[in-house]
């Protein structure tokens, strides 16, 4: 059975670990806030590098911005139209 002195030692150790955990959490919050400040445009060198990077524009055809979804829908419609037209030509031949 555990005596009172070991219980108090365990409680003290638990309290010490809780305090240490709180200190570490506070340090982590400070580091995260420092990182957030650095990435939000405080650093002029990073801002210059970001402005020098090219913006990647999507594909534009006849003034319409083609997204991946729009291209897939157009492809399916073209397939349906092509097969129906081919079937029509095949049936006219017979």
C-alpha positions in Angstrom: 0.0 0.0 0.0 1.2 3.5 -0.8 2.1 5.6 2.2 1.3 9.3 2.6 4.8 10.6 1.8 4.8 8.9 -1.6 1.3 10.3 -2.3 2.5 13.8 -1.5 5.6 13.3 -3.7 3.4 12.1 -6.5 1.1 15.1 -6.2 4.1 17.4 -6.2 5.5 15.8 -9.3 2.1 16.0 -11.0 1.8 19.7 -10.1 5.3 20.3 -11.4 4.6 18.5 -14.7 1.4 20.5 -15.0 3.2 23.8 -14.5 5.9 22.7 -17.0 3.2 21.8 -19.5 1.6 25.2 -19.1 5.0 26.9 -19.7 5.6 24.8 -22.8 2.1 25.6 -24.1 2.7 29.3 -23.6 6.1 29.1 -25.4 4.4 27.3 -28.3 1.7 30.0 -28.6 4.4 32.6 -28.7 6.4 30.8 -31.4 3.2 30.3 -33.4 2.3 34.0 -33.2 5.8 34.9 -34.2 5.5 32.6 -37.3 2.2 34.1 -38.2 3.6 37.6 -38.0 6.4 36.6 -40.3 4.2 35.0 -42.9 1.6 37.8 -43.1 3.8 40.3 -44.9 6.1 41.7 -42.3 9.2 40.6 -44.0 10.0 42.8 -47.1 12.3 40.3 -48.7 9.6 37.7 -48.7 7.1 40.2 -50.1 9.5 41.1 -52.9 9.9 37.4 -53.8 6.2 36.8 -53.7 5.6 39.8 -56.1 8.3 38.5 -58.5 6.6 35.1 -58.8 4.3 34.7 -61.8 0.7 34.4 -61.3 -0.5 31.1 -62.9 -3.6 31.9 -64.9 -6.0 29.2 -66.1 -6.6 28.4 -69.7 -8.8 30.9 -71.5 -10.6 30.0 -74.7 -12.8 32.6 -76.5 -12.8 34.7 -73.3 -14.1 31.9 -71.2 -11.9 30.7 -68.3 -11.8 26.9 -68.6 -11.8 25.2 -65.3 -11.2 21.5 -65.0 -14.9 20.8 -64.3 -16.0 22.9 -67.3 -13.5 21.0 -69.6 -14.8 17.6 -68.4 -18.4 18.6 -69.0 -17.6 19.9 -72.5 -15.7 16.6 -73.2 -18.7 14.5 -72.2 -21.0 16.6 -74.3 -18.6 16.3 -77.3 -18.5 12.5 -76.8 -22.3 12.3 -76.7 -22.6 14.5 -79.8 -19.9 12.6 -81.7 -21.5 9.2 -80.9 -25.0 10.3 -81.8 -23.8 11.9 -85.1 -21.8 8.7 -85.9 -24.9 6.6 -85.2 -26.9 8.9 -87.4 -24.5 8.5 -90.3 -24.3 4.8 -89.8 -28.1 4.4 -89.8 -28.4 6.5 -93.0 -26.0 4.3 -94.8 -28.1 1.1 -94.2 
